[in-house]
Amino acid sequence: MIKTLLALACLTAALCARAEERLLLIDASAPVAAPSTGHLKLGTAVAPNGQRLAVNSRYLSLDDQPWLPVMGEFHYSRSPAASWEAELLKMKAAGVDIVASYVIWNHHELNQGHFDWQGNRDLRRFVQLAAKAGLKAVVRIGPWSHAEVRFGGFPDWLVNSMPTRSNDAQYLLHVERFYAQIGQQLKDLLWKDGGPVMGLQLENEYNLSGPGRGAEHIAALKQLAIKAGMDVPLYTVTGWDGAVYPSGEVTPVFGGYPDEPWSKSATELPAKETYAFRFDSRVSGDLGAQTAASARGTAETDIALTPFLGAEYGVGLPAMYRRRTLVSADDIAAMLPVQLGSGVNLLGYYMFHGGRNPRGDFSLEESTASGGYNDTPRINYDFQAPLGPDGQQREVLTRLRPFHLFLASYGAQLATMTVRKPEAVPPHPTELTTPRLALRSHGDSGFLFVNNHVRQHAMPEFRDLRFSLKLPGGTLTLPREAITLRNGDSFIWPINLDLDGTRLVYASAQVVTRFDAGPAGIVHVFMAAADQPVELAFSAADATHVQAPQTQRSEDQGQVLFKGIQPGTSPALTINKPGQRPVIVLVLSAAQGRSLVLGEFAGRKRLLLSEQQLWTGNGGLELRSTGEPRLRFAIYPALAAKPRANLPLKAVDQDGLFQVYEATAQAFAGQVSAQQTREARPAPKIQRGGHAGAALQPIPEAFGTAASWQLELGRDALTGPALDEVLLELDIVGDMGRLYGGTEMLDDWYFNGQRWQIGLKALSRDQLAKPLSLSILPLRADAPIYLPREHRPDFAGQPQIAQLRGLRLLPVYRLSMRP
């Protein structure tokens, strides 16, 4: 009797618990028509080796297989040519498949008729190095780029003498000359020649209409590109802010940013559309086009004809004078499930690599003084990018990489999947009380996308959530134990995923990659979310082959559930089916997942773990550490022999499946000191005006009020074994900072709370031989500019502030290894 009562009590408690659960419903049972083909009139799709790159109404394909690549922007003319090869290899190691770059006209033809394609402007060499690194290329040929550059990239002589961005005969004549030059640079490097250039972008943010404009102008640009020999499989235009183009001749690309640095607002903005799943539109709010659209854009009316391709999802933000947003790695990482869950089939980023404008007598930045909409730094184009101007790995890169590994392994499946809308969706992006989710599915397989992070806006904590997915084969409800969705959570869970012959019904952990370990088996890598228990569910038939001695196993309604899994580098479970190689399931912790790299070394692909910057290429394995002389990484499968290295290297441990190596560099002893040479004077009141009617960057004479410091580098500031770079890091508070070598400006910075770093090894001996000085223009307490509230300084009742709070030299050590 007592046992019966206890059983009834337990059953009642379980039923009550289930009654309190909140089921989030998605119906994914409706059939979907096949994608349409043949309606897009693009260029030559087949390379000499037979590789075919094609586009249908829903996705890209490579060799007739669906393809969902990652594209990252890197401006060659804003980066030292000597660094290109290593930086491109770093991008490849980060999971980037395609490098995109603007060809900025006034970087090449500052003076009419005098083209410069040398040194940092050598487009041809940049594209060749991209191919060497295993990257494809999309070249954004303009002629107008924007790119936060003077006149959007147009040379002064062009702007001053003729109408632009239309079919004006004089203008098109100069565009034809410019395109002909680009065509020569790309000769034999196009897809049809066996080269890496798979696509061109025409113009940028183009929404002008009227005689000789609109679709007519884009069509003319395409014909000029073809005339210049630039026949490629993919012609694109930006599709936001009412863009217009000739339907069927080009494909639109889209983007979204976590804030709007171009906004006039000096306060926090409402919740951005970038964090809300899109089911009816591909345009993610205002992306800062500098012209106004007169009608609904072609991209909105072309949704059924073109795939959802991205080019400018902001993995950082630029500094603009009136608005200085600072984003976190969490702000960026939360965007990815939203974009992929909204149907994006090319994940394109701007910027993936920061840079600096060419230095010289002529200022090339966008500014209100030259008629631009925004004021930007004269030299610095840091963009808070995953790779900084000096190749630094930022935290955000480690947050992106697991998604890139996921797309490399499962993107072909995801590309064919249809976006499925949940039963309840937020009525608008600023509504924060409805859970945000989407499903992409094909048949009974799919991926569940969830986001509960909105930058600068706290999301509710949703308790006791489960998901009910109506699939063609029946309804799947998961996970077995209801979860709490906390503010800041975001993830992608697999549904009915094929683990090389075994169906994983679901996992409450993010799938990262599939790795072929040869005779040892196939490894499927997952990543646990912080504070979220991991469940792996299999059908009862498949579960008979699963070995998981360290987990809790239970069976219910034809499913076998494995839980109690402790994330780490040892297998969570192994599937052994007769006559097949083992299938190993590895569930890494969130930190381990972010340190995972897939690279080729010692004759085969390997899984690599390191908290430091790591990449492979040219037969080698490279490790880069900022500030820490001990360099450490783990590798699987294990190496047969210790690699040759520039530092003493030793195998120190075995961590689960991984073999751990370590090396220690000689500690860097370089020093820098600062002596204040000039006190700040009262800074002039900040004026408002320009096209935005907002805060204007002070005129050059205002820098006469700046505080100044003389910097002294110690004798050993740039020397040391295994020293790859030395970063001068400045912690300033003020309006703007400028670093000079003598009277030559070497770099500049808008204060936003981020530490300012300058790579000293990229500077010439002549530049470093001159006295180094720092100037900080005071920030007025009444400045009508936006600063993140957590970084707005305490003026302590003073009318202005200009401080150098700290400076140091950060050594960047490098461990180089060969088999």
N, C-alpha and C positions, 0 to 999 in steps of 0.2 A: 504493500500500500504506500509506504513512504517513498519507495523508488518511483512508483507511478506518479505520485504527487510532484516529486522533484522533476520528473520528465515533463509533466504538464507545465510546471512553473518555467522550466527552461524553454519549452516551446512557446509559451505565452510571451516570455521576455524577448525571444527571437522575433516573433511576429510583431510585437510592439516596436522593436527596434527598426524592423523593416518598414513599419507604418510611418515612422518618422523620417524615413529617407526621402530625398528629393531626386526623382528620376528626370534626367535631361534627355529629351527624345529627339531622335533624328530618323527620318524616313529616307532610306537609300534603296528602296525596292524598285523604283521606276526604271524602265530601260532607257538607254541613251543611244542616240543615232551615232553612226561612225563618223569620224571627221571627214570633211570635204577636201578635195585636192584639185590641183590643176587651175585654180582661179587666180592664183598669185603669179604675176609676171615678173619674176626675179631673174638672176643671172645664172651663169654656168654652175651647175650643182655637182659635177663629177670631176674629181681630181685625176691626174694621170695614172695613179695606182688603183683607180676604180672606186675610191671612197666617195660616197654620195652624201651631200648635206642638203636636206630638203626641209620644206616648211609646209604644213597643212593648216587647217583652220584651228587646230588645238595645240599642236606642239611641234618642236623641231625633231628631226630624225637624222641619225648618223649611221650610214651603212644599213639603211632601212630598218633601224631599231630606234624606238623612241629615245630621246636624249634631253635631259634636264640639266644643263651646265651652270656653273658659277662664273660670273664675269666681274672683274675688278678694274677700276680706273686707276691709271698710273701715268702721269704726264711726264714724258721723257724730257721735254725742254725745261722742266722745273726740277730736274735732278741731275747730279753729276754723272756724266757718261761712264766714268770709271766704276761707278757703283751699280750700273744697270744689271749686269749679269747676276750678281749675288742677290739683288733685290727681286728680280724675276724668279729666281729659284726659291726665294722665301715665299713669294706669292703662290708658286706651285705647291710648296709644302703645306701651305695653309688651305689647300683644296680648291684653289682658283684654276679654272680650265681655260678661260679666255681673258686676255689683257685688252683693255680698251684705253684709247688715248686720243685726246684732241690734237689736231694739227692747228696750232694757234698762229694765224696769218702774220700778225705783227711780231712774232718771235722769229719769223723767217724772212720777211720782206719789209723791214722797218723803213728802208729807203727804197723808193720805187725803182724796180728793175734790178735790184741787188739782192739776190736770194742767198741765204745762209743755211746750209744743210750740214755744217761741220760741228764737231765736238758735241756739246749737249743738245744740239739741234739735229743730230744725224738720225733722222727717222728710219732710214734703211737699216742701219746697224742695230737700232733698237728692235725692229721687227725680226731681224735675223737672230738676235739673242733670245727673243721670245720663242722662236721656233726651236732653238737649241735647248731651251728650258722645258720644252714639251707643251708650250702654251699656244693656243690659237689667238688670233688678233681681230679686233674690230677697230677700224680707224675712223675717227669722227672728223670728217674733212670740212665741216662747216659749209660755207665760208665764214658764217657768224657762229661763234662758239659760246659766248657768254663767259663761262669759266672764271668769273670774277676777275676779268682782264679788261684793260683799257679798250673802250669802244667794242667790247665783246670779241676782241681779237682783230678787228679791222685796223689796218694801218692808218695813221693820221692823214696821209696824203690822199687816201681813198675817201675817207669820210668828208674831208674838206672840199672835194671837187666834184661829187656826183651823188645822186640818190642810190641807196643800197637796199638789199633784201627784196628786190623785185626784178622784173624782166627788162629793166632799163638796158638798152643796147650797150652803152659805155661800161656799165657795171659788169654785165655778163662777159664782156671782152676780157676784163681783168680777172674775173672768176675763172674763165677758161685758161688763162695763163697760169694761175695759181694751181688749178687742178692738174694741168699738164706737168707742172713741177712735181706734184705729189705722185702722179702716175709714173714718172721716171724713178722716183724713190722706191716705189713698190713694184717696179718691173721684175717679173719672174718670182715674186713673193706672194702672188695671189693664189687662192685655192685652186683655180683652174690650171696653174703652173706647178702645183705640188707644194705651194707655200702655205703659210699659216693664216693669211688674211682672208677670213671667211665673210666679213661684212663691212659695210660703210654706213655711217650715219650722215645724212644730209641735213644741213642747217641745224637749228636747235630752238626749242621752245617757240615754234613758228605758228602764229595764229592770225597773220595779217590777211586781209581780203581786199578785193577791188581789182581794177584793171592791172594785169601783169603780176598779180600777187596770188596768194592762196595756192590751190592745187596746181595751177598753171605754172607757178614759179618752182615748186618742188619738182614737177615733171621736167622743167628745163634744166634744173641742177642735175637730175639723174642722167639726162642725155649728155650733158657736159662731162660727167664722170665716166660714162661709157666711152665717149669720144677720146678721153684721156687714157683709155686702156683699162679702166678699173671695172672689170666685169667680175662680179662676186655673187655668191649664192644668196646673200641677204642684204637688202637695202632697208634701212630703218629711218624713222623720224621720231622725235619725242611726241608722245600722245596726250600730254596734259595741257591744262589751261586753255581748252578750246582749240587745240591744234587742228590745222587743215592740211590735207594732202590728197593726192590722186589715189582713190581707192583701187586696190589690186596691184599698184605699182611699187608700193613700199609697205612695210609692216610697222605699226606703232610700237614704241617701247614706253614703259611707265616707271614711276618712282614714288617715293614718299619719304618724308623726313620727320624725326621725332619732335621738331620744333621749327619755328620759322625765323631764322636770323634776319631775313629781309623785312619782317613785320615792323610796323611803326610803333607797336605797343612797347611800353617800358615796364610792363608787369607780366606775371605768369599768364599763359594762354589757356583757354579751355582745353579739355582733353582732345588730343589729336586723333584724326581719322586713321592714322597709321596703326593704331592699336585696336581697331575694330574690324572684324571680318567683313569683307565686301562680297555681296551676292548678286548685285545688279549693275555695278559699275566698276571700272578698272582705275578710274582717276582718283587718287588719294589726296583730295583737298588742293590747297594752293601750293604750288611748287615754285613760285617766284618768277614767272614769265614777266618780262619787262615791257610787254605790249598787251593791250586789252583785246580780248576776243569779241567779235560782233555777233556770233551765233554759236550754236551747239557744234562741237568739233566732230571731225570725221571719225575719231577713235571711238566715240560713243555709238555712232551708227554702224560701225564696222565690227562690233563685238562677235557676231556669228561667223565672220569671215577670217579673222586673224587670231593667232595664239596670244595668250597673255604673257608678254615678255617684259622683263624689267631691265632698266639700265641705270637708274639713279635712286636706289634705296640707300638712304644716308646712313652709313656706318660711322659717321661723325658729323660734325657741323663746322662751317666756316666761322671765323671771327668777323663780325661786321661792327662798325663803330657804335651804332646806336643800340645794338642788341647782341649780347655776348653770352650765348647759351653754352652750358657745359653739360655734356651728357655722360651717363654712367654706362658701364658695360651691360648692366641689367636692362637699361633703357633700350639698348640696341638689340640684345639677344631676344627680348620679348617681341620684337617686330617680326622675327623670322617665322615662327609658327603662324602668325597672322597672314603674312604674305603668301606663304606656301599653302596655307589652308584656304586662302581666297582664290587659288588657282594659278598663281604665278608659275610659269614653265621655263623661265630663264631668270635666275637670281643675279641681277646685276647691281653692283655697288658703286657709289660715288662718295668720297674718294676711298680707295683701298690703300693708297700710298700717298702720304703727304709730300710737300715739296716747297720750293722757293722760286719766286719769279727771278728771271735773269737780272743780275745786277748791272748797272750802267748809268750813264748820264740821263737816260730817258726813263721816266717812270711808267711802268706797264701795268699797274694795278687798276682795278675798277675804282672810280672815285666820283663823288658828286661834283668835284671841281672840273672834271672832264665830261660832265653831263650824264654820268652813270646814276643808277638808282641807289646804289649802296657805296659806302666807304669801306675799304678793306686795307689791310696792311700793305705797305709798299713792296715788301719782299716776301714775308712769311705766308705760306699756304699750308699750314700744319693740318687743318681740317679735323683735328682729333682722330686722325685716321688709324686703322689697325696697325699699319706700319708707318712710323713717323718719318719726317723729312730726312733723318739720318739713319733710317733703317731700323729704328727701335721697335721692338714688339710691344704693343700696348695690351692691356688686359682684355680689351674687347676682341682681339684676334683669337684668344683662347676660347672665348664664348661662341664665336662663329664656327670654329673648326669642326666641332662634332656635327653640325648641320651639313657642312660640306662633305664630310665623310659619308653621312647618310645619303646625300644625293648621288655621290659617286657609286654607291652600292645599290640603291633602291630607286634612284631617279627615273630609270626607264619604266618602272612600274607606276610611280607616282604621276608621270607625265600623261599617262592615258586615263587617269582617274578623274572622275567628275566631282565637282564641288557639290556637297549636299548641305542644305540649310537646316538648322535645328528648328524645332517647333516654336521656340521662343527666342527672339533676337532683340538686342537693344534697339529702340526706335530711332536713335541717333547716336553718334559717337560720344557725345558728352553724358549720356545716361550710363550710370555706373552700377546699377543695382541688379542687372540681369547678367548671368554667367555668359561668357564669350567663348564660343566653340564652333567648330565646323568639322565635317567629315569629307575626305576625298576617297571615293571608292570605285571599284570596277568589279562587278559581280559581288561575291561575298568578301573580297579582300579590300583592305583600305588602311587609312591612317587617320587617327583622331587627333585634332589640333585644338589645344586649349590655351587661353591666355587670360591671366588675371593680374596683369601688370599694365598700368597706364602712367606714363611719366608725370611726376609732380601731382598725381591725384591718387589718393588711397582707395583701393578697391575693398569691398566688403570681404569678410571671411565667410565662405560658403561651406556650411557643415553638412555632413551626411549625404554626399553626392554620389550617385551612380549614373551611368550612361546607358540608355536603351537604344540600340541601333537596329532598325528594321531593315534587314538585308533580304535579297531574293531567296536565300535558303532558310530564312527564319529570323527570329529576333534574338539578338545577343545582348545580354545585360552584364555590365562589368563596372568595376571589379567586384569580386565576391564581397570584400569588406568595403563599406562606404568610406569615402575619403573626405578630408577637409581641404578645400582649395583656399590657400592663404593668399593674402595680398603679396603680389610679386611672383607668384607661381606661373609658369608657362611650360608646355611640354608637347611632345608628339608621341602617341602610343600606336603600336602596330595592331592591326586586326586581321586574323587569319593569314599570318605570314608564313611563307614556305621556308622552312629551315632545311633546305636541301633534302626534300623528301619527307619531312615531318611537319605537320601543320601546327603552328603555334596559334592557338585560338585568340589569345590576347596576352599582352604584357603591360603591367603598370610601371614600365620603365621605358625610357627613350631608346629606340634602336639607333645604333651609331654606324656600324659597318659590318660587312661580311669579308672575312679574310681566309684565303686558301693557304694553309700551313703545310701543304704537301702531304707526305705519308702520315703525319700526325693528325690530320683531319681538317675540317672546315670550322673556323671559329666565327661565331656570330657575337658581336660585341654590343652590349647594352650599357646604358648609363642611368644610374639611379638618381632621382631627384632628392634634394635634401628634405629630410623629415617625411618622406612619402614611402610607405612600405611597398616592397616589390612582390608582385604576384605574377607567376607564369602559369598559363592554363593550356592544357593539351586535351585532345579527345582521349577517351579511355583506351581506345585501341592503340594509339600512338604512344601513350604513356607507359606501356609495358616495356618499351625499349629505353626508357629514361632512367638514368642512375643519378640520384641526388641525395647522397647519404646525410648531408649536413642541413637539409631543409625539412620543413613540415609538409607532409603529403596528406591530402584529403580528396574524397571523391563525392561528386554530387551531380545528378542529372546528366550523366554521360560525360562529364568533364573531370579531369584530375588536375588539382591545383597544387602548385608548389609555392610555398611562402616561407617567411622567416629567413630569406636569403640575405646574407651579409655581403654587401658590395666589397669587391677587392680584386686582386690580380690572379686569384685561383679560380678554376672553373666552378660555376654555380651548379651546373649539371652537364652530363654527357649523354648523348644519344647514340646507342650502338645497335644498328640494324644489320642483320646478317648480310654479308656480301657488300657492305658499303663502308666507306671511311667513317670514322667517328665524327660526330657533330658536337662541337664544344660550345656551350653558352657561357660567356664571360660577362658578368655584371660589374662594371667599374663604379666607383664612387663618382660623385659629380666632379670633384677636384681631379681625379685620375682621368676622367673622360675629357676634361678640358686640356689635359697635358698630352693627349694622344695624337700621334702623327703617323701617317702611313707613308713610308719612303722606301726607295730601292738602295740597297747597300750590300756589298760582297756577293753580287750575283743574283740577288732575289729581293722581292718585296718583303718588308718586315714591319711589324708594329713597334713603335718607339714611344717611350714615355719620358717626358722631361718637363720640369717647371720652367726651364730656360728656353731660349729661342733655338730651335733646331730645324735643320733642313738638309736635304740630300741633293746631289747633283754632280755631274762630271766625275762620277765614280767615287765621290767622297761623302763623308758625313760631317756636318759642321754644327758646332754648338757655340752659342754666344750668350754671355752672362754679363748683366749690367750690375756692377758694384760688388758682386760676390766672386772671389777668386776660385772657389770650389765649383767645378763643373761636373754634373752628374746626369746620367741617362740610363734607361733600361731598354732592353731589346728582346724581341721574340720573332722568330726562333733564335736560339742562342747561336753565337758565332763560333765557328770551328777553331779560330785562332784570334788572339788579341790583335786589334788593328794597329798599324803604324800611326803615330800621332806626333804633333809638335810639342806635346807635354807628356810627362810620365803618366801612363795610363794603367789602371789596374782594375781587374774584376773584383768587386768587393762583396757581392751578395747575390742571393737568388730570391727574387720577390715573386712568389707564385709561379706563373709561367715565364717570367721575365728574368733575364740575366742583367745585373746591374754593374755599370762601369763608373769610374770616378777619376778625375784628374784635378790637380790644384796648381794654379798659376802663381807666380811670384807676385806678392801684393804690391799694388801700385802706390807710389809714395808722392805723386805730384800734388802740388798745392796751388791755390789761387787766393789772392787777398785783394781787398778793395779799400781805397782811401777816398773819402768824400772830398771833392774839389770845389763844389759849388752847391750852395743851399738853394732850395726852390724859392722862386718868387711867386707872387700871386698870379695864378693862371687866369686868362681871360674867360669871361662867361661863354658857355657853349651856345652857339647860335643854332637856330632851326631853319630849315629851308629845303631846297632841292625838290626833286619830283615827289618824294615821300612827305615833305613838310615835317621832317623829324630832325633829330640831333645831327649836326654836321661836324665832321672831323675838323679840329682847329687848323687854321692856316699855318704854313711852315714857320712863320715868325713867332708863333706861340711857343715853339720849343726853346725860345730864349728864356722862358721861365722855368725850364726843367732843372731838377737837381741832377748833379753829375758825380760820377765816381771814376777814379783811375783804377784799372785792374792790373794786377801784376801776376804773371804766371811764373811758377818756380822753374828752375833750370831743367828739372826732369818731368815737366808737365805733360810731354807728349811721347815719352819713351818708356819702354818696358817690354819684356818678352811676352808673347801671346796677347799683345795689346792691339785690338782691332780698331778702337776708336776711343776718343776722350770727349765726353760731353760736358760742356760748361752749363751747369744748371743754375738758373737764377730764380729766386723767390722774391718777386716784386709786388708792391701795391702802389697803384697809381692809375693814370689814364692810359698812357702808352709808354713802352720802353723801346729804346734804340741802342744797338751795340755798334760801336765804330772802331775801325782800325785807322788811326789818324783821323782824317775827315771823311773817309769812305764808310758809308753805312753798310754793315755786314749782315744785319738782321734786325727785324722789328717785331713788336708784339703788342697786342691789345690785352690789357689785364682782364682776366675772367676767373681767376682762382686756380688755374692750371699752372704747373711749373713750366717755365720756359727753358728749353734745351737747345743748345747749338753744338753741332759736331765740329770740333776744332781741326780734325785731320783733313776735312774737306776744304779748309781755307789754305790759301797759298802761303809760301814762306814770306813773300813780300807783305801780305796782309797781316800776318802774325808778327812781322818784324816792327810794324808801326805800333805806337802806344794804343792799347786797348782801353776804351772808355765806355761807360754806360750812362745814358741819360734817361731819366724818368719824368715825364710830364705829369704834374699833379692832377689828381682826380678831384674835382670839386664836389662838395657835399650836395650841391643842388643840380648835379649833372642829370639831364633828362635822358639817361641811357638805362638799358636793362642789364642788371647783373643778377645772377642766381642769388636768392636770398641768403643761402648758406655761405656765400663768398663776398657779400657786400661788406666792405670794411667798417669798422667802428671808428667814426671820425672824432669821437671824444669831445664833441663840441667845437672842433676846429673847422674852418671853412674848406680845407682841402687836405690831401694826403699824398705824399710821395716818399716811399720807403723801399730800401733794399733790406728785406728781412733776413736774407741768407743767400749764400752762393757756395758752390762746391764743384770740384771736378769729379765726374763719375767715370771710372774706367770701364771699358767694355772689353772683356776678355774673350778670346776665341780659341776653341779647341777644334783642330782640323785633323780628321782621321782618314786613312786609306786602308783597304783590305790588306 
